[in-house]
């Protein structure tokens, strides 16, 4: 079974972000970091739960949205 969420880490700014696996498969081209537009990103892991992807990282809720510290 395919996991729902996939987490990535940027090699330049070292921030992490989570994408839906379904959207990644539909995407044509390449992935870039949403923070600094760097093309060098590393796949961290995939899971069915969003909380499992964010387990080791620190996040803060700002105006209802989750943001990484």
C-alpha positions as a printed NumPy array, in Angstrom:
array([[  0.   ,   0.   ,   0.   ],
       [  1.209,   3.467,  -0.857],
       [  1.752,   5.969,   1.948],
       [ -0.284,   9.175,   1.891],
       [  2.353,  11.694,   3.024],
       [  6.023,  12.074,   2.071],
       [  8.415,  14.334,   3.951],
       [ 11.376,  16.119,   2.351],
       [ 14.315,  18.152,   3.64 ],
       [ 16.118,  20.98 ,   1.822],
       [ 19.9  ,  20.757,   1.667],
       [ 20.411,  24.544,   1.585],
       [ 18.021,  26.02 ,   4.184],
       [ 17.576,  22.697,   6.091],
       [ 13.819,  23.204,   6.46 ],
       [ 11.47 ,  20.29 ,   6.089],
       [  8.135,  20.063,   4.323],
       [  5.472,  17.427,   3.747],
       [  3.717,  16.707,   0.437],
       [  0.929,  14.356,  -0.598],
       [  2.364,  11.326,  -2.389],
       [ -0.469,  11.409,  -4.931],
       [  0.437,  14.97 ,  -5.961],
       [  4.106,  14.051,  -6.348],
       [  3.248,  11.253,  -8.769],
       [  1.057,  13.565, -10.878],
       [  3.724,  16.268, -10.925],
       [  5.705,  16.599, -14.132],
       [  9.153,  18.111, -13.841],
       [ 11.085,  18.39 , -10.602],
       [ 10.526,  19.269,  -6.95 ],
       [ 11.919,  22.426,  -5.354],
       [ 12.012,  23.694,  -1.789],
       [  8.985,  25.963,  -1.119],
       [ 11.105,  28.206,   1.123],
       [ 14.254,  28.9  ,  -0.948],
       [ 13.496,  27.288,  -4.378],
       [ 16.516,  24.988,  -4.137],
       [ 16.373,  21.864,  -6.299],
       [ 18.538,  19.784,  -3.929],
       [ 16.028,  18.159,  -1.604],
       [ 16.242,  14.827,   0.21 ],
       [ 13.393,  12.42 ,   0.829],
       [ 13.081,  11.817,   4.582],
       [ 10.307,   9.266,   4.76 ],
       [  6.718,   8.348,   3.963],
       [  3.821,   7.473,   6.244],
       [  0.046,   7.292,   6.444],
       [ -0.199,   9.77 ,   9.304],
       [  0.826,  13.419,   9.164],
       [  1.781,  13.319,  12.842],
       [  4.294,  10.543,  12.138],
       [  5.969,  12.744,   9.523],
       [  6.207,  15.631,  12.01 ],
       [  7.177,  13.509,  15.025],
       [ 10.815,  14.589,  15.479],
       [ 10.409,  18.224,  14.467],
       [  9.151,  21.283,  16.329],
       [  6.043,  22.973,  14.927],
       [  4.058,  26.007,  16.082],
       [  0.485,  26.936,  15.23 ],
       [  0.332,  30.489,  13.791],
       [ -3.146,  31.861,  12.946],
       [ -4.501,  28.337,  12.602],
       [ -1.705,  27.04 ,  10.337],
       [  1.193,  24.786,  11.365],
       [  4.663,  26.237,  10.847],
       [  8.043,  24.706,  11.439],
       [ 10.299,  26.376,  13.997]])
